[in-house]
Amino acid sequence: MSVAIVGIGRTEYTRRSGRTPRAMAVEASRAAIADAGLTPGDVDGMVTFHVNDSCQPTEVAWGLGVDQLSWANAVLGGGNLVADQIATAAAVIEAGLCRAVIVYRSLNGRSGHRLGTMEGPIEVAGEWQFDAPASWLVPPQWFAMWARRHQHVYGSTCEDLGQIAVQQRAHAVPNEHAMMRTPMTMEDYLAGRWINEPFRVYDCTAEVDGAVAILVAGEDIAVTCRQSPVWLLGSANSQGGSGWSAWDDPTAMYARTAGPQLWNRTGLRPGDMDLACMYDCFTYTVMATMEGFGLCEPGQVGPFFAEGRATYGGDVVINPHGGLLSEGYIHGLNHHFEAALQLRGQAGTRQVQDANLALVTAGGGPYGGANIYSREHP
Amino acid sequence: MTTTSDPGAVTRAPVPVPDADSAGFWESTRDGVLSIDRCTQCRRWQHPPLEACRHCGQPTRFEPVSGRGEVFSFIVVRQPTVPGHEPPYVVGLVELAEQSGIRLTGVVRAPVDAVHIGMPVEVRLMPVGGGEFRGPEFVPVSR
């Protein structure tokens, strides 16, 4: 059986929601169900990922008036799990364990706990204990460390990172749902304050409060829904074991293995993609994973953006919504929302013409995966 | 030229919580010796530590290392997002001389503009958390 995204929903993205993650997850889920033309009773599975900042699937189901689920799974982890969760939901449906599954992510990423900061006194157990004395404990530090290595090996520059930030901002300007819509030039980018060199503030994601829900169902349901199905063509994951210090080559991320695997599984090539929602917790994540997925040669991502190849009229439109950098950080699930919107031809002024195939990546560093979606039935 | 903050600031850094695999590392650093987990059979080093070798599954033990290495990569922290040190300061990812891929993070006590990838450094074990632990920092050395 084929599996498709049949409904998408989201809340508004704000800096201070004043709401619980549960309430936002319920709203986004109701929106996804209504979008599909289904009812809450049609949903028999709910899954999410979180970092102890969200709510349980069973709580959300209760808020939808659903008293029991066949599958309720909450996985501790980050954006590296997003593509995997949708692909796993598809597998669960194909295995006959569920008929319609909602994948959601809901967080107060700005007004609640901010992933890039820690407040003391702090005790650090587990794999990160060795990084406690250096206070090297948050993603803007890890990714900056890796980006520096890329600059050393390939001669990539801060301006190359800036090209990514500037292009994505340009994409966000007409996006009414985006948090960061003020046009930005390279001069603006370079004038941004340093966070951790080589990262400036515009290399880092825009934290927001909000929720996204993606409703996935098998072909039997998909063909009855209100919207055109967005078919899942294939998925690949590479979840590395060596962490942020011991990973052998920080110039390459998980994509170096997930990329070739994804193309082999689908029989497609990078050049077939009409758009790509590249996970962009930081600009450097886009750079390294575009290389890993074969969208661009190593060290050439800066020029790729500068020459207009990453936007309308170019090779592939990268993050037409502005990405996590400019639309907002719903931990990567908003990338899948955007891909579905584009493949349905409903993206309005930012519609990618004749969008048929979309690559959506998830995660960074050692951990991640990606899905390919299609407008056409596989 | 800007220099990093005084070493005393390290005592405000987050405190490690040792476990059965890592206790030997922290006991050794507290005694002023940097030791790394090493397989008793195949003799490969591994970090982070584990009671058994990740390659051959045989028992490991902590053995002293030279404390010498090279800066594999580094960042300059300009905005404090984790307590512990006064910006600006350099955090280095240092590859130890003993084996390719064995890396430790530590503040590099050097002018921020002087640090570069490939720079030879040596470890210093500085108090953390009011002195019950010592953690690695690095200083430049001549090759």
Interface residues (C-beta under 8 A of the other chain):
Chain A: G116 T117 M118 E119 G120 P121 I122 E123 V124 A125 G126 E127 Q129 F130 D131 A132 P133 A134 S135 W136 L137 V138 P140 Q141 A144 M145 W146 R148 R149 H152 R193 W194 I195 N196 E197 P198 F199 G243 S245 A246 D248 P250
Chain B: V10 R12 A13 P14 V15 P16 V17 P18 D19 S22 F25 H47 P48 F72 S73 F74 I75 V76 V77 R78 Q79 T81 V82 P83 G84 H85 V91 L93 G101 I102 R103 L104 T105 G106 V107 I117 M126 V128 F133 G135 P136 E137
